Amino acid sequence: MKKVSYLLDKLDDCFSSYSSAQIAKAKTIFYKKLALKMHKYYGGKMQVMPKAGIYGINWFNVWYTPGVSSVSTSIRDNNDLSFELTNRGNLVAIVSDSTRVLGDGDCTPSGGLGVMEGKAFLMKYLGGVDAYPLCVNSRNSSGENDADKLIGFVKMLQHSFGAINLEDISQPNCYRVLDELRESCDIPVWHDDAQGTACVTVAGLINALKLVDKDISNCKIVLLGAGASNTTVAELLISLGADAGNIILFDSKGSLDSDRSDIAADERYYKKWHLCENSNHDKIKTHEQAFVGADILVALSKPGPDVVKPSWISSMNKKAIVFTCANPIPEIYPYAAKEAGAYIVATGRGDFPNQINNSLGFPGILKGALMVRAKKISNNMVLAAAHALADYAEAKGIDSEHIIPTMEDTEVFPIIAAEVGNAAIDEGLARKTMSKRDLQIWANDDISKAQLVINNLIENKFISPPPEDILQNTLSETITEMENT
């Protein structure tokens, strides 16, 4: 058995005797097993650290009492000073009721902590932003997940944070929670599953359409899944020039069109009903009909690998663009989509080409909003981030397997932050104004410092490397499981 490096950079070589399907399955098993072991080994992946120093015993009197009294009274007299005199201006609350965690559904409130810590991890390393996970119980006395409880919770805590990142909230609550809080809070409230995923999806499609030489206004588009992500994707695609009548969305009960009386009857699904009225003008009912001649598929539905059928992709138009982004397993694996005729394939995973994942967007977007103290994160700000991602990838050179930056392209995040901050200024949503150049310098400095601190902790062994025996045992367990299935 080959050894696995702690860099995990040659994992495919450990499964070289497997077929493409088996490699994909083996890596999924390996990552899940290793994640569980490493989270236990480290006790999670985030901690709280000071940003100011202790230079002698009397500095405690500066950072705490009696000196800090002047900070409290200054903020009392001018609440906006809280953004300058505390960490509030660079602090995000990641709020979730954990009712739709990745592809695993309702994981109980504390079950979402692993994902929310992951969001905080990425915000710090890629955006220079501090974040804290807050997983809460949104159930009311009847045992139902209550949107009002989440709305009330965020309204109460907003005074301690510079922005709110909503995460993994199931529909229909996700729609109302976001829309009400965007209007009623004094800080940006953003739903990463909706706006974040849509941003990165649109960025990938901008470059994919360039490669296949197609105009979005003439494209037939299938959106599989009609939750927070794809309903927002539909909104942004229409903003980019897509014909709403040529967009066909599917939820778990069928296609969305004006015949869907079940959606019309439930006012909580107002966003879906709006799309029922304005999309799918031909009232296409089945997947088989929808895929015939389609140019684009964006699947954000449920984990596969057999959710999207190869025959559906085979019926699509020439040079079909296929985004199957369910996590942890895409609706169809890339190799199968390519075999069925897809020209460009993207997934939500980083171990396949073209990762369409909100992690490419939210660190820079939130940094940009925080720097200018934006009142909200608008669709124009999201589209600015999408174009920044697409332009960066195009400048490096795009092809069918490189349509978007990767997580290694850390220099793209200050660019996104600057574009988002500038868009907020242009739209009149910023409380602070500065040049795009200054925004990028500020973001780059904060991100570079965050990465330097983390790298220093690793180099000086304050963060210990993954033990080799855990890596090898995980590989062995994976191979054994593969052999027994």
LUMFIMAR-752350 format. One line per field, with one value per residue (C-alpha): residue number from 1; residue in one letter; y, z, x. Coordinates in Angstrom, 2 decimals. Example, Ala and Ser with C-alpha at 12.3 -4.5 7.8 and 13.67 -1.06 7.14 Angstrom:
resi	(1 / 2)
resn	(a / s)
v	(-4.50 / -1.06)
w	(7.80 / 7.14)
u	(12.30 / 13.67)
//
This chain:
resi	(1 / 2 / 3 / 4 / 5 / 6 / 7 / 8 / 9 / 10 / 11 / 12 / 13 / 14 / 15 / 16 / 17 / 18 / 19 / 20 / 21 / 22 / 23 / 24 / 25 / 26 / 27 / 28 / 29 / 30 / 31 / 32 / 33 / 34 / 35 / 36 / 37 / 38 / 39 / 40 / 41 / 42 / 43 / 44 / 45 / 46 / 47 / 48 / 49 / 50 / 51 / 52 / 53 / 54 / 55 / 56 / 57 / 58 / 59 / 60 / 61 / 62 / 63 / 64 / 65 / 66 / 67 / 68 / 69 / 70 / 71 / 72 / 73 / 74 / 75 / 76 / 77 / 78 / 79 / 80 / 81 / 82 / 83 / 84 / 85 / 86 / 87 / 88 / 89 / 90 / 91 / 92 / 93 / 94 / 95 / 96 / 97 / 98 / 99 / 100 / 101 / 102 / 103 / 104 / 105 / 106 / 107 / 108 / 109 / 110 / 111 / 112 / 113 / 114 / 115 / 116 / 117 / 118 / 119 / 120 / 121 / 122 / 123 / 124 / 125 / 126 / 127 / 128 / 129 / 130 / 131 / 132 / 133 / 134 / 135 / 136 / 137 / 138 / 139 / 140 / 141 / 142 / 143 / 144 / 145 / 146 / 147 / 148 / 149 / 150 / 151 / 152 / 153 / 154 / 155 / 156 / 157 / 158 / 159 / 160 / 161 / 162 / 163 / 164 / 165 / 166 / 167 / 168 / 169 / 170 / 171 / 172 / 173 / 174 / 175 / 176 / 177 / 178 / 179 / 180 / 181 / 182 / 183 / 184 / 185 / 186 / 187 / 188 / 189 / 190 / 191 / 192 / 193 / 194 / 195 / 196 / 197 / 198 / 199 / 200 / 201 / 202 / 203 / 204 / 205 / 206 / 207 / 208 / 209 / 210 / 211 / 212 / 213 / 214 / 215 / 216 / 217 / 218 / 219 / 220 / 221 / 222 / 223 / 224 / 225 / 226 / 227 / 228 / 229 / 230 / 231 / 232 / 233 / 234 / 235 / 236 / 237 / 238 / 239 / 240 / 241 / 242 / 243 / 244 / 245 / 246 / 247 / 248 / 249 / 250 / 251 / 252 / 253 / 254 / 255 / 256 / 257 / 258 / 259 / 260 / 261 / 262 / 263 / 264 / 265 / 266 / 267 / 268 / 269 / 270 / 271 / 272 / 273 / 274 / 275 / 276 / 277 / 278 / 279 / 280 / 281 / 282 / 283 / 284 / 285 / 286 / 287 / 288 / 289 / 290 / 291 / 292 / 293 / 294 / 295 / 296 / 297 / 298 / 299 / 300 / 301 / 302 / 303 / 304 / 305 / 306 / 307 / 308 / 309 / 310 / 311 / 312 / 313 / 314 / 315 / 316 / 317 / 318 / 319 / 320 / 321 / 322 / 323 / 324 / 325 / 326 / 327 / 328 / 329 / 330 / 331 / 332 / 333 / 334 / 335 / 336 / 337 / 338 / 339 / 340 / 341 / 342 / 343 / 344 / 345 / 346 / 347 / 348 / 349 / 350 / 351 / 352 / 353 / 354 / 355 / 356 / 357 / 358 / 359 / 360 / 361 / 362 / 363 / 364 / 365 / 366 / 367 / 368 / 369 / 370 / 371 / 372 / 373 / 374 / 375 / 376 / 377 / 378 / 379 / 380 / 381 / 382 / 383 / 384 / 385 / 386 / 387 / 388 / 389 / 390 / 391 / 392 / 393 / 394 / 395 / 396 / 397 / 398 / 399 / 400 / 401 / 402 / 403 / 404 / 405 / 406 / 407 / 408 / 409 / 410 / 411 / 412 / 413 / 414 / 415 / 416 / 417 / 418 / 419 / 420 / 421 / 422 / 423 / 424 / 425 / 426 / 427 / 428 / 429 / 430 / 431 / 432 / 433 / 434 / 435 / 436 / 437 / 438 / 439 / 440 / 441 / 442 / 443 / 444 / 445 / 446 / 447 / 448 / 449 / 450 / 451 / 452 / 453 / 454 / 455 / 456 / 457 / 458 / 459 / 460 / 461 / 462 / 463 / 464 / 465 / 466 / 467 / 468 / 469 / 470 / 471 / 472 / 473 / 474 / 475 / 476 / 477 / 478 / 479 / 480 / 481 / 482 / 483 / 484 / 485)
resn	(m / k / k / v / s / y / l / l / d / k / l / d / d / c / f / s / s / y / s / s / a / q / i / a / k / a / k / t / i / f / y / k / k / l / a / l / k / m / h / k / y / y / g / g / k / m / q / v / m / p / k / a / g / i / y / g / i / n / w / f / n / v / w / y / t / p / g / v / s / s / v / s / t / s / i / r / d / n / n / d / l / s / f / e / l / t / n / r / g / n / l / v / a / i / v / s / d / s / t / r / v / l / g / d / g / d / c / t / p / s / g / g / l / g / v / m / e / g / k / a / f / l / m / k / y / l / g / g / v / d / a / y / p / l / c / v / n / s / r / n / s / s / g / e / n / d / a / d / k / l / i / g / f / v / k / m / l / q / h / s / f / g / a / i / n / l / e / d / i / s / q / p / n / c / y / r / v / l / d / e / l / r / e / s / c / d / i / p / v / w / h / d / d / a / q / g / t / a / c / v / t / v / a / g / l / i / n / a / l / k / l / v / d / k / d / i / s / n / c / k / i / v / l / l / g / a / g / a / s / n / t / t / v / a / e / l / l / i / s / l / g / a / d / a / g / n / i / i / l / f / d / s / k / g / s / l / d / s / d / r / s / d / i / a / a / d / e / r / y / y / k / k / w / h / l / c / e / n / s / n / h / d / k / i / k / t / h / e / q / a / f / v / g / a / d / i / l / v / a / l / s / k / p / g / p / d / v / v / k / p / s / w / i / s / s / m / n / k / k / a / i / v / f / t / c / a / n / p / i / p / e / i / y / p / y / a / a / k / e / a / g / a / y / i / v / a / t / g / r / g / d / f / p / n / q / i / n / n / s / l / g / f / p / g / i / l / k / g / a / l / m / v / r / a / k / k / i / s / n / n / m / v / l / a / a / a / h / a / l / a / d / y / a / e / a / k / g / i / d / s / e / h / i / i / p / t / m / e / d / t / e / v / f / p / i / i / a / a / e / v / g / n / a / a / i / d / e / g / l / a / r / k / t / m / s / k / r / d / l / q / i / w / a / n / d / d / i / s / k / a / q / l / v / i / n / n / l / i / e / n / k / f / i / s / p / p / p / e / d / i / l / q / n / t / l / s / e / t / i / t / e / m / e / n / t)
v	(0.00 / 3.44 / 6.06 / 9.14 / 12.46 / 14.86 / 17.37 / 15.14 / 16.29 / 12.85 / 11.09 / 9.79 / 7.84 / 5.84 / 4.51 / 4.16 / 0.64 / 1.83 / 3.00 / 6.65 / 5.78 / 3.88 / 6.69 / 9.20 / 6.94 / 6.12 / 9.79 / 10.57 / 7.76 / 8.86 / 12.53 / 11.72 / 9.31 / 11.65 / 14.66 / 12.87 / 11.77 / 15.12 / 17.14 / 14.89 / 15.16 / 18.99 / 19.43 / 21.38 / 23.80 / 27.31 / 29.17 / 32.76 / 34.69 / 38.25 / 40.87 / 43.19 / 42.52 / 42.26 / 44.31 / 44.37 / 43.84 / 47.34 / 46.64 / 44.62 / 47.98 / 49.28 / 46.33 / 45.84 / 47.95 / 50.81 / 52.00 / 50.27 / 52.33 / 55.15 / 52.78 / 51.85 / 55.45 / 56.58 / 53.89 / 54.73 / 58.26 / 57.20 / 53.58 / 53.81 / 53.96 / 50.28 / 49.52 / 51.31 / 50.71 / 46.98 / 44.10 / 44.54 / 46.07 / 42.86 / 40.34 / 38.15 / 35.99 / 32.74 / 31.98 / 28.69 / 26.48 / 23.55 / 22.40 / 21.90 / 21.08 / 20.29 / 17.20 / 15.80 / 17.71 / 18.56 / 17.77 / 19.33 / 22.77 / 21.66 / 19.31 / 22.29 / 23.47 / 21.59 / 23.35 / 26.75 / 26.43 / 25.64 / 28.88 / 30.77 / 29.03 / 30.10 / 33.65 / 34.09 / 32.48 / 33.78 / 37.02 / 38.18 / 38.27 / 37.04 / 34.97 / 33.03 / 30.15 / 30.47 / 27.40 / 27.89 / 26.02 / 27.68 / 25.38 / 26.93 / 25.42 / 23.34 / 21.81 / 23.66 / 25.51 / 29.11 / 31.91 / 34.50 / 32.96 / 33.26 / 36.80 / 37.85 / 36.21 / 38.02 / 41.37 / 40.98 / 40.04 / 42.43 / 45.06 / 42.85 / 42.10 / 43.87 / 41.45 / 38.34 / 35.23 / 33.05 / 29.42 / 26.06 / 27.22 / 25.07 / 26.43 / 28.12 / 29.86 / 30.76 / 33.19 / 35.23 / 35.23 / 36.77 / 39.25 / 40.59 / 40.88 / 42.58 / 45.37 / 45.60 / 45.30 / 48.10 / 45.75 / 43.48 / 40.22 / 37.72 / 34.13 / 32.32 / 29.32 / 31.72 / 34.71 / 33.07 / 29.94 / 31.98 / 34.35 / 31.62 / 29.73 / 32.84 / 33.48 / 29.99 / 30.35 / 33.68 / 32.00 / 28.72 / 30.63 / 32.36 / 29.00 / 27.52 / 30.82 / 31.08 / 34.11 / 33.62 / 35.35 / 32.45 / 29.61 / 27.04 / 26.60 / 23.79 / 24.40 / 21.19 / 22.09 / 25.15 / 26.01 / 29.16 / 28.56 / 27.96 / 30.49 / 33.09 / 31.68 / 32.23 / 35.85 / 36.60 / 34.85 / 36.95 / 40.05 / 38.93 / 38.73 / 35.20 / 34.82 / 33.88 / 31.97 / 29.65 / 28.82 / 25.60 / 24.94 / 21.67 / 21.07 / 17.70 / 17.73 / 18.70 / 21.72 / 25.24 / 26.97 / 28.85 / 25.55 / 24.90 / 25.64 / 24.01 / 26.75 / 29.50 / 28.37 / 28.75 / 32.39 / 31.30 / 30.21 / 33.67 / 33.56 / 30.22 / 31.44 / 34.51 / 32.16 / 29.96 / 32.98 / 34.23 / 31.18 / 28.06 / 29.72 / 26.44 / 24.71 / 21.83 / 19.18 / 16.41 / 16.18 / 14.34 / 17.20 / 19.89 / 18.49 / 18.14 / 20.91 / 22.51 / 24.49 / 24.77 / 22.59 / 23.90 / 21.15 / 22.19 / 19.48 / 16.34 / 14.23 / 11.68 / 10.09 / 8.96 / 12.01 / 13.27 / 10.58 / 10.28 / 10.04 / 13.49 / 15.00 / 13.15 / 14.93 / 18.39 / 20.79 / 20.60 / 21.91 / 21.49 / 23.16 / 20.92 / 22.13 / 19.38 / 20.94 / 18.88 / 18.09 / 15.87 / 13.82 / 15.56 / 14.61 / 12.88 / 12.42 / 14.48 / 11.49 / 10.18 / 13.60 / 13.88 / 10.39 / 11.41 / 14.35 / 17.33 / 19.78 / 21.68 / 20.06 / 21.63 / 20.34 / 21.68 / 19.66 / 20.79 / 17.40 / 17.71 / 20.45 / 23.58 / 23.76 / 25.85 / 26.46 / 29.51 / 29.41 / 31.25 / 34.14 / 34.80 / 35.60 / 38.44 / 39.60 / 39.92 / 41.61 / 44.19 / 44.86 / 45.21 / 47.60 / 50.17 / 49.39 / 48.55 / 48.67 / 45.53 / 43.22 / 43.85 / 41.74 / 44.35 / 43.75 / 39.98 / 40.40 / 42.59 / 39.70 / 37.24 / 39.35 / 39.74 / 35.96 / 35.44 / 38.18 / 36.86 / 33.35 / 34.64 / 36.69 / 33.52 / 31.57 / 29.58 / 26.23 / 23.54 / 22.46 / 25.92 / 28.25 / 29.74 / 30.39 / 27.70 / 27.95 / 28.25 / 31.56 / 33.50 / 36.76 / 36.90 / 37.58 / 41.14 / 41.86 / 40.61 / 42.64 / 45.83 / 45.31 / 44.60 / 47.60 / 49.81 / 48.55 / 49.36 / 52.89 / 53.36 / 52.11 / 54.41 / 51.52 / 52.35 / 54.37 / 54.77 / 55.71 / 55.18 / 54.33 / 50.84 / 50.77 / 51.59 / 48.94 / 46.31 / 47.32 / 47.13 / 43.75 / 42.34 / 43.49 / 41.91 / 38.64 / 38.41 / 38.97 / 36.31 / 33.76 / 34.70 / 34.18 / 30.78 / 29.69 / 30.78 / 28.70 / 25.70 / 26.27 / 26.72 / 23.60 / 25.45 / 23.67 / 20.15 / 18.32 / 15.49 / 12.28 / 9.87 / 6.89 / 8.56 / 9.22 / 5.69 / 4.04 / 6.11 / 5.05 / 1.42 / 1.63 / 3.22 / 0.50 / -2.19 / -0.57 / -0.34 / -4.03 / -5.00 / -3.09)
w	(0.00 / -0.93 / 1.76 / 1.86 / 2.35 / 4.97 / 2.10 / 0.51 / -2.85 / -4.47 / -3.09 / -6.50 / -6.72 / -3.64 / -5.64 / -9.01 / -9.61 / -9.37 / -12.11 / -12.27 / -10.44 / -7.73 / -7.25 / -6.77 / -4.24 / -2.42 / -2.01 / -0.58 / 1.96 / 2.82 / 3.32 / 5.55 / 7.72 / 7.96 / 8.77 / 11.74 / 13.08 / 12.58 / 14.13 / 17.17 / 17.20 / 17.14 / 19.11 / 16.24 / 14.03 / 15.46 / 18.59 / 19.90 / 20.03 / 21.18 / 18.59 / 21.15 / 23.28 / 26.99 / 27.46 / 31.26 / 34.13 / 33.84 / 30.34 / 31.91 / 33.26 / 29.69 / 28.06 / 30.98 / 33.99 / 34.76 / 31.34 / 29.21 / 30.86 / 28.43 / 25.52 / 26.86 / 27.47 / 24.08 / 22.33 / 24.52 / 23.17 / 19.56 / 18.72 / 15.41 / 17.38 / 18.20 / 14.69 / 15.48 / 19.19 / 19.18 / 16.75 / 15.66 / 12.32 / 11.28 / 13.02 / 11.41 / 13.11 / 11.26 / 12.20 / 11.47 / 12.81 / 11.09 / 9.34 / 5.97 / 6.51 / 3.21 / 1.84 / 5.27 / 6.09 / 9.67 / 11.87 / 15.12 / 16.13 / 17.38 / 14.42 / 12.19 / 14.23 / 12.14 / 8.97 / 10.66 / 12.12 / 8.59 / 7.35 / 10.11 / 9.15 / 5.51 / 6.38 / 8.45 / 6.07 / 2.80 / 3.86 / 6.98 / 8.69 / 12.20 / 12.52 / 15.17 / 14.68 / 16.38 / 15.87 / 17.48 / 18.12 / 16.02 / 17.09 / 18.65 / 21.23 / 18.48 / 17.50 / 14.17 / 12.93 / 13.27 / 11.06 / 13.64 / 16.24 / 13.89 / 12.91 / 16.54 / 17.46 / 14.75 / 15.58 / 19.18 / 18.43 / 15.54 / 17.89 / 18.52 / 14.88 / 11.65 / 9.44 / 9.65 / 7.53 / 7.44 / 6.70 / 6.22 / 6.93 / 5.22 / 2.99 / 3.24 / 6.31 / 4.41 / 2.14 / 4.78 / 7.28 / 4.73 / 3.22 / 6.56 / 8.13 / 5.07 / 5.50 / 9.30 / 10.39 / 10.41 / 9.23 / 6.17 / 6.45 / 3.78 / 3.09 / 1.77 / 0.49 / -1.63 / -2.66 / -2.14 / -4.15 / -6.84 / -7.10 / -7.78 / -10.08 / -12.20 / -12.28 / -13.66 / -16.22 / -17.48 / -18.51 / -19.60 / -22.04 / -23.47 / -24.13 / -25.87 / -27.69 / -26.60 / -25.61 / -22.38 / -23.84 / -26.30 / -23.87 / -22.59 / -18.91 / -16.54 / -12.80 / -10.81 / -7.26 / -6.33 / -2.88 / -1.73 / -4.03 / -7.38 / -6.92 / -6.41 / -9.37 / -11.48 / -10.31 / -11.14 / -14.52 / -15.47 / -14.37 / -16.71 / -19.65 / -19.57 / -20.90 / -17.88 / -20.16 / -21.15 / -17.54 / -16.21 / -12.47 / -10.75 / -7.09 / -5.50 / -6.81 / -10.41 / -12.61 / -11.59 / -13.66 / -13.16 / -12.77 / -9.39 / -7.17 / -4.22 / -4.27 / -4.91 / -1.88 / 0.58 / 0.95 / 2.59 / -0.87 / -2.39 / -4.14 / -5.76 / -6.83 / -8.47 / -10.54 / -11.28 / -12.83 / -14.78 / -15.90 / -18.00 / -20.42 / -22.30 / -19.05 / -19.57 / -16.99 / -17.10 / -16.81 / -20.10 / -21.92 / -20.14 / -20.99 / -24.72 / -26.42 / -23.11 / -23.09 / -19.33 / -16.32 / -12.80 / -10.29 / -6.64 / -5.39 / -3.48 / -3.35 / -6.14 / -7.97 / -9.83 / -9.44 / -12.95 / -15.60 / -18.35 / -20.90 / -19.87 / -20.54 / -23.85 / -25.00 / -24.29 / -26.94 / -28.34 / -26.02 / -23.02 / -19.73 / -16.73 / -13.14 / -10.64 / -7.30 / -4.56 / -1.68 / -0.68 / -3.81 / -7.05 / -8.76 / -11.40 / -11.30 / -13.80 / -15.68 / -16.26 / -17.37 / -19.83 / -21.16 / -21.72 / -23.85 / -21.54 / -22.75 / -19.50 / -16.13 / -12.69 / -9.20 / -5.66 / -4.77 / -4.81 / -5.87 / -9.34 / -11.95 / -11.79 / -8.17 / -7.95 / -4.24 / -2.24 / -0.46 / -3.48 / -2.85 / 0.73 / 2.31 / -0.14 / -0.35 / 3.40 / 3.70 / 1.11 / 2.83 / 6.24 / 5.01 / 3.77 / 6.53 / 3.97 / 5.02 / 3.04 / 0.37 / -2.80 / -5.95 / -7.70 / -5.13 / -5.67 / -9.44 / -8.98 / -7.10 / -9.82 / -12.54 / -10.43 / -10.15 / -13.86 / -14.95 / -12.71 / -14.15 / -17.72 / -17.19 / -16.08 / -19.03 / -19.19 / -20.74 / -20.19 / -16.91 / -15.67 / -15.82 / -12.34 / -9.76 / -7.24 / -3.48 / -4.07 / -5.89 / -2.64 / -4.36 / -5.89 / -2.52 / -2.04 / -5.61 / -4.82 / -1.60 / -3.44 / -6.19 / -3.67 / -1.52 / -4.60 / -5.78 / -2.35 / -2.59 / -6.12 / -5.00 / -1.99 / 0.48 / 2.11 / 5.28 / 4.45 / 1.09 / -0.29 / -3.60 / -5.03 / -4.85 / -1.13 / -0.52 / -2.23 / -0.30 / 3.00 / 2.20 / 0.98 / 4.14 / 6.45 / 4.51 / 4.32 / 8.08 / 8.85 / 6.68 / 8.15 / 11.70 / 10.83 / 8.96 / 11.90 / 14.27 / 12.01 / 11.55 / 15.29 / 16.09 / 18.01 / 15.50 / 15.23 / 11.87 / 11.23 / 12.74 / 10.08 / 11.73 / 11.48 / 7.77 / 7.03 / 9.11 / 7.31 / 3.95 / 5.04 / 6.30 / 3.04 / 0.92 / 3.14 / 2.80 / -0.97 / -1.15 / 0.83 / -1.36)
u	(0.00 / 1.32 / 1.89 / -0.30 / 1.50 / 0.14 / -0.07 / -2.75 / -1.39 / -1.06 / -4.09 / -5.15 / -1.88 / -2.91 / -5.88 / -4.13 / -5.47 / -9.07 / -11.42 / -12.53 / -15.75 / -13.87 / -11.32 / -14.12 / -15.82 / -12.58 / -11.65 / -15.07 / -14.70 / -11.14 / -12.01 / -14.98 / -12.98 / -10.00 / -12.18 / -13.70 / -10.31 / -8.57 / -11.38 / -11.14 / -7.34 / -7.35 / -10.58 / -12.15 / -10.26 / -10.74 / -9.65 / -9.79 / -6.49 / -5.61 / -4.70 / -3.05 / 0.02 / 0.84 / 4.03 / 3.93 / 1.52 / 0.02 / -1.22 / -4.02 / -5.23 / -5.32 / -7.05 / -9.45 / -10.35 / -9.92 / -8.73 / -11.35 / -14.11 / -13.30 / -13.96 / -17.39 / -18.50 / -17.18 / -19.21 / -22.21 / -22.14 / -21.46 / -22.26 / -20.40 / -17.15 / -17.69 / -16.40 / -13.11 / -12.54 / -13.41 / -13.05 / -16.68 / -15.67 / -13.92 / -16.16 / -18.83 / -21.45 / -22.11 / -25.71 / -27.45 / -30.20 / -28.43 / -31.61 / -29.94 / -26.27 / -24.55 / -26.31 / -27.09 / -30.27 / -31.24 / -28.23 / -29.59 / -28.29 / -24.88 / -24.49 / -23.76 / -20.79 / -18.22 / -19.36 / -19.68 / -16.18 / -15.06 / -16.63 / -14.81 / -11.55 / -11.86 / -12.91 / -9.76 / -7.28 / -8.71 / -10.38 / -8.53 / -11.94 / -12.69 / -15.86 / -17.69 / -20.16 / -23.55 / -25.73 / -29.13 / -32.36 / -35.07 / -37.90 / -41.00 / -43.34 / -44.98 / -41.65 / -41.49 / -38.44 / -39.59 / -38.28 / -39.30 / -36.98 / -34.00 / -34.96 / -35.28 / -31.98 / -30.03 / -31.66 / -30.54 / -26.94 / -26.26 / -24.77 / -21.72 / -20.86 / -19.96 / -21.90 / -24.06 / -23.50 / -26.63 / -25.92 / -27.64 / -31.20 / -33.83 / -36.56 / -38.97 / -37.49 / -34.29 / -36.15 / -37.96 / -35.09 / -32.74 / -35.18 / -36.45 / -33.02 / -31.51 / -34.03 / -34.23 / -30.58 / -28.02 / -25.26 / -25.00 / -26.93 / -26.03 / -27.07 / -24.03 / -25.98 / -28.01 / -25.89 / -22.50 / -23.19 / -24.95 / -21.98 / -19.44 / -21.83 / -22.34 / -18.59 / -18.01 / -20.79 / -19.42 / -16.18 / -17.77 / -20.00 / -16.93 / -15.30 / -18.35 / -19.04 / -22.66 / -24.73 / -26.63 / -29.68 / -30.09 / -29.39 / -31.84 / -31.04 / -32.03 / -31.74 / -32.07 / -33.04 / -35.08 / -33.80 / -32.03 / -29.05 / -30.72 / -33.51 / -30.77 / -28.80 / -31.92 / -32.20 / -28.57 / -28.70 / -31.71 / -29.76 / -26.95 / -29.34 / -30.75 / -34.30 / -36.43 / -38.79 / -35.94 / -35.04 / -36.61 / -36.31 / -37.11 / -37.81 / -38.52 / -42.11 / -41.47 / -40.88 / -41.79 / -44.44 / -47.70 / -49.59 / -47.91 / -50.90 / -49.11 / -46.49 / -49.03 / -51.03 / -48.13 / -47.09 / -43.81 / -42.61 / -43.06 / -39.68 / -40.42 / -43.86 / -42.32 / -40.16 / -43.19 / -44.87 / -41.86 / -39.85 / -40.50 / -42.90 / -43.42 / -44.44 / -42.05 / -42.93 / -40.31 / -36.55 / -36.38 / -38.13 / -36.16 / -32.73 / -33.38 / -31.42 / -30.42 / -27.17 / -26.62 / -27.35 / -26.85 / -27.66 / -27.80 / -30.09 / -29.15 / -25.98 / -25.52 / -23.96 / -27.11 / -29.37 / -28.55 / -28.84 / -26.21 / -29.04 / -30.27 / -26.85 / -26.58 / -29.74 / -28.35 / -27.08 / -23.56 / -20.84 / -23.11 / -22.13 / -22.84 / -22.48 / -23.36 / -22.56 / -24.20 / -21.87 / -20.24 / -21.07 / -22.09 / -25.35 / -23.21 / -19.45 / -17.43 / -16.07 / -19.62 / -20.87 / -17.99 / -18.65 / -22.27 / -21.20 / -20.76 / -18.11 / -17.45 / -18.12 / -17.90 / -18.66 / -18.58 / -15.48 / -11.88 / -10.50 / -12.08 / -11.47 / -13.63 / -14.71 / -17.87 / -18.00 / -19.06 / -15.69 / -14.27 / -16.63 / -17.66 / -14.24 / -13.58 / -17.19 / -17.60 / -14.19 / -15.23 / -18.55 / -16.86 / -14.15 / -16.68 / -19.20 / -21.84 / -25.48 / -26.26 / -24.83 / -26.81 / -27.06 / -24.90 / -22.15 / -22.50 / -22.24 / -19.16 / -17.56 / -18.61 / -17.00 / -13.85 / -13.55 / -14.22 / -11.81 / -9.04 / -9.36 / -9.50 / -6.34 / -4.51 / -5.89 / -9.12 / -9.92 / -12.53 / -10.91 / -9.92 / -12.91 / -12.57 / -9.82 / -8.97 / -8.55 / -4.80 / -5.29 / -5.36 / -4.44 / -7.94 / -9.61 / -8.27 / -9.39 / -12.90 / -12.96 / -11.98 / -14.56 / -17.32 / -16.41 / -16.28 / -19.68 / -21.16 / -19.74 / -21.13 / -24.55 / -24.69 / -24.62 / -21.26 / -20.72 / -17.01 / -15.54 / -12.06 / -10.43 / -10.52 / -6.73 / -6.75 / -9.39 / -7.27 / -4.14 / -6.05 / -7.58 / -4.28 / -2.51 / -5.10 / -5.21 / -1.41 / -1.11 / -3.70 / -1.91 / 1.47 / 0.19 / -1.31 / 1.82 / 4.00 / 1.87 / 2.42 / 6.16 / 6.72 / 4.68 / 1.97 / -0.22 / 1.13 / 1.18 / -1.27 / 0.15 / 1.38 / -0.32 / -3.73 / -3.19 / -2.02 / -4.74 / -7.35 / -5.96 / -5.95 / -9.54 / -10.61 / -9.05 / -10.60 / -14.03 / -13.61 / -12.66 / -15.76 / -18.23)
//
